[in-house]
Amino acid sequence: MATGSAPAPLHLVLGEDEFLTERATSGVVARARAATPAGEEPPVVSRLGGPEVTAPQLFELLSPSLFGEARIVVITGAAELGKDAVAAVLDSAKDLPEETVLIVQHTGGGRAKSLVAELRKAGAQEHAAGKITRHTEVVGFVRSEFKGLNVRVAPEACETLVEAVGTDLRSLAAACDQLVSDTGGKVDVEAVRKYHSGVVGVSGFTIAERAVGGDVAGAIEALEWALHTGVPEVVLADALADAVNSIAMVGTQRGANPGDLARQGMPPWKVKKVQAQTRYWSIDTLGTALQVVARLNGEVKGMAEDPYYALERAVRQVGVLASS
């Protein structure tokens, strides 16, 4: 007897994030295997893809099996499939053999960009795997992770976890799972601080809050300690950018209702704190700070010879702007 409902036969995993792509694929594979009737062999998983894949290879895997065994075919790198291979995928997708599940991983671009629309027309079940880069999106990812683990966690705790772990989704997912397991589901700010001590308090948001508040010396001291304890430069740059962008959003809407600001993506608990920080800033200094953090984003991702120096300079510049 099957232990779960069988997945749809056709799936499109769309996006460039490797972790989300593989997790969505693994989820479909797991469901297909769990739905295998008792006494039968689970489906065989075949993976192939990229520009070197040929139409005959695809037709061989996606044609009806002589013995009728269950199969799962994963097409990787579908954005780079050649014309004939694309045609083979589409022909098969429109009439998949029984007991066959087809999963197509596609970034959304590439020379086979049109394949996305055609798979949608064919009724593919779509799984989002786009890169998550904005701070609010990363925090939202953490909240969804906890929700998937059947645990309700306050926004402050989610923010603290991102501060502690960084923006790598694989690491965040593992941290959420570990926290729920270790605390019995009682995840709050104190639990996050306890399990990630040594990082929280010397990472991105500590530095950013000191910088946007004009505490240059305190921000530089925190920056040196964060780097000493191994906090990635990209995480620190993201936190500084988030702080400046948050002040810009609130500062350009002075007098706005906190509920209106919350609907624009800022957690209600954070609105009051940012409103207090706006007193250090003018439209001119904010404009300059936005340019500083935009440049820093590129520098910590490879444009600067010395990311540490770029970070120190940006933190110092933001702090001086706030104190002026």
Secondary structure, DSSP 8 states (H G I E B T S, - for coil): --SS----SEEEEESS-HHHHHHHHHHHHHHHHHT--TTS---EEEEEESTT--HHHHHHHHS--SS---EEEEEESGGG--HHHHHHHHHHHTT--TTEEEEEEE-S-STTTHHHHHHHHTT-EEEE-----SHHHHHHHHHHHHHHTT----HHHHHHHHHHH-S-HHHHHHHHHHHHHHHTT---HHHHHHHTBTTBTSSHHHHHHHHHTT-HHHHHHHHHHHHHTT--HHHHHHHHHHHHHHHHHHHTTTT--HHHHHHTT--HHHHHHHHHHGGG--HHHHHHHHHHHHHHHHIIIIISS-HHHHHHHHHHHHHHHHH-
